[in-house]
Amino acid sequence: MPNYKYRAKKGPQEVIEGTIEAHSQDEAIEKLSQQGYLPLNIEQQEEKPVQTKKIVTKKGIGRVRSREITLMTRQLASLLKSGVSILDALSIIAEQSESTHLRNLIYYIHDEVRQGATLSAPLSVFPKIFSPLYIAMIRTGEDGGALPQSLLRIAEYRAKEEQMLSRFRMAMAYPILMTAVGFGTIVFMFVFVLPRLTQIYLDMKQQLPLPTKILLFITRMMKQWGGWCAIAGAIIILLFSRQAKTEAMRIRISAFKLTLPIFRDFVLKAELARFSLTLELLIRSGIPILRAIEIAIPVLDNEVIKKHLRDSYAALERGGSFGRSLKESKFIPLFMSNLIIVGEESGRLAESLGEIGDSYERDTDDALKVFATLLEPLMILVMGLIVGFIVMAMLLPIFEINIIAS
């Protein structure tokens, strides 16, 4: 479809310029008139040849970061809202992209769209980059003629998710660093410092205190079996990580998380906040409730919560109430189920879901701050006790020698 460059009056004083896709000049004039513009000049624009890199298979696309996709989505929404055609918008974004992988991805999408495919079609080829939620939002925007609005909504949603993940990483960065430094210090002492002192204590030929005996035993074990223990630990971690990918193990891990006294509320509220905000976004975009729930459930990580939501989905599919079926679950809080019931009965389900999501998101953020604040002194205490035990065990024999000598 050719592009037409136009100048048109938007109001009594304002004159705008842009490009529009149309089969003919008359159709371009008609489209501009429907948008409330008064065309002044319309010229067919020659399509610039775009040097694209055709990716034959999806294996040709490398790893693309989540933030790059969010930025691309926001830029595409802005360009489309400004009247730029989708092919020109993709070309502009690809040319200014600093990432080779993202550029190749956009070139692939550009080629597919130029050959007549919808925007959502090439996106579905890359399920690891574009989630079902992303693709469903794009399809809804295409069907309803509101693609820029759908792109903007999904960009804002992704930015919010990335901000929450960034806050979690920042909150855990200091405790993890302290743990790594403390563990490295302890290993250094056992591997390099204590073995030099072991022979000195053995040459004393006296009864050593119990803490010193324990320390010497650990030192000998690490010297003789430390390498094998590290290999065994690595094998165990590898086997556990593979086993954790199976459905049965995921269910066990999910159930275990919901049994921990403090961690339970954090996991539950974080998952329900994500589900509520995702479902709100889909419903506001015009996706039917059943399809919206079907898309929103896989966004969650906890298998137990997903099972309870699937049961409520089945009840809704049979003609029941989604909120009342959630009320029967022992894991779903009454606050959430009652608000959903009110939203269903009043026809304002999206508003209720937004209120639930915002409330649980604030609670999760506050809980994360408290958890990080308490974890720091706890790690200091644990590392202090371990290092203190090592120092005490090293110094006790010297103290006993001084006592005997005096």
Sequence and secondary structure as in RCSB ss.txt:
>XXXX:A:sequence
MPNYKYRAKKGPQEVIEGTIEAHSQDEAIEKLSQQGYLPLNIEQQEEKPVQTKKIVTKKGIGRVRSREITLMTRQ
LASLLKSGVSILDALSIIAEQSESTHLRNLIYYIHDEVRQGATLSAPLSVFPKIFSPLYIAMIRTGEDGGALPQS
LLRIAEYRAKEEQMLSRFRMAMAYPILMTAVGFGTIVFMFVFVLPRLTQIYLDMKQQLPLPTKILLFITRMMKQW
GGWCAIAGAIIILLFSRQAKTEAMRIRISAFKLTLPIFRDFVLKAELARFSLTLELLIRSGIPILRAIEIAIPVL
DNEVIKKHLRDSYAALERGGSFGRSLKESKFIPLFMSNLIIVGEESGRLAESLGEIGDSYERDTDDALKVFATLL
EPLMILVMGLIVGFIVMAMLLPIFEINIIAS
>XXXX:A:secstr
  EEEEEEESSSS EEEEEEE SSHHHHHHHHHHTT EEEEEEEE          SSGGGS    HHHHHHHHHH
HHHHHHTT  HHHHHHHHHHH   HHHHHHHHHHHHHHHTT  THHHHTT TTTS HHHHHHHHHHHHHT HHHH
HHHHHHHHHHHHHHHHHHHHHHHHHHHHHHHHHHHHHHIIIIIHHHHHHHHHHT S   HHHHHHHHHHHHHHHH
HHHHHHHHHHHHHHHHHHTTSHHHHHHHHHHHTTSHHHHHHHHHHHHHHHHHHHHHHHHTT  HHHHHHHHGGG 
  HHHHHHHHHHHHHHHTT  HHHHHHT SSS HHHHHHHHHHHHHT HHHHHHHHHHHHHHHHHHHHHHHHHHH
HHHHHHHHHHHHHHHHHHHHHHHHHHHHHH 
